[in-house]
Amino acid sequence: MIERPIIALTGATGFVGQAVLEAALEAGFAVRALTRRTQPERRNVDWVGGDLGNRAALDDLMRGVEGVIHVAGVVNAPDPAGFEEGNVTGTLNMIEAAIAAGVRRFVNVSSLSAREPELSAYGASKAKAEKFLMASPLDWTIVRPPAIYGPHDKEMFELFRAVRWGVMPMPKDGRASMIHVEDLARLLVALVPGDGEMVGEVTDGVSRRIFEPDDGKPQGWDHYETAMAIGWAMGKRPRVIGMSRGMLTMVARLDNFLRGTRAKMTLDRAAYFSHPDWVVSSEAAVPATLWQPRIETREGLKATAQWYREHKWL
């Protein structure tokens, strides 16, 4: 019996990580996954108890693996220190553990927000984590996804829920790219070999590169288009309300007052969403010979809405 090559995975119980776990198993890998809580046993999955601050757990995570896919991170925090701990220190700990274990291949999930680190504490933390990785001796690839949607997502879910009331608040100006979580997961798994080695259909051209993948829609989606596409997925035609930077800031303050640490629209996010250009760069496109998106966004949004209904989220 041929043993499966092993991928070390962080964030495996989260939105993106769950999809990566499934894609890795489907691609013929075994997965050693970091988790804070006890998980049910699963074939070809070795759960490692611990977090990004537990060096013993990270050493165990790296044992005998072909490469690392680092997904775990903080997307919402009450202050910059929360982003620093989760995204910068956590990534640095992973880098050090990989180097100590002799693991060379490291695929890091960053964010388009790293292109504009002055806009938000989240973006600043992602940019700083990228710099640590780029300065390391590892064979790295950084992936900066745009807006990610799909089953299990709790972030864009807020827009689906807003459609039920017939009103969609969106940033007034700008465009953004999107990608389905399953397409992103396939890319991350495809990037694991790297280093010019032939593994399956993967060749060179990915080492020490930054990629910005999307759904293939040129120039992304303007915010009105996004709102109408989500409305169509929900079977409704919402009234789209374009919100200025000032209005988004007011909403963030109100959300913080009403939901405290559970607020989704924070001041940090208001600054991020107000930026007019979150479209992926053609210069950072993934080689078509390695990966191409498979899921058309309107159909993907429709399937996502159905998943929300089936799982009683809506």
Secondary structure, DSSP 4 states (H G I P E B T S, - for coil): -PPPPEEEEESTTSHHHHHHHHHHHHTT-EEEEEESS----BTTEEEEE--TT-HHHHHHHTTT-SEEEE----S--SSHHHHIIIIIIHHHHHHHHHHHHT--EEEEE--GGGGSTTT-HHHHHHHHHHHHHHTSSSEEEEE---EEESTT-SSTHHHHHHHTTTEEEEESS-EE-EEEHHHHHHHHHHTSS-TT--BTTB-SS-TTEEE----S-TT-EEHHHHHHHHHHHHT--PEEEEE-HHHHHHHHHHHHHHHGGG-SS-HHHHHHHH-SEEPPPGGGPPPTTT----S-HHHHHHHHHHHHHHTT--
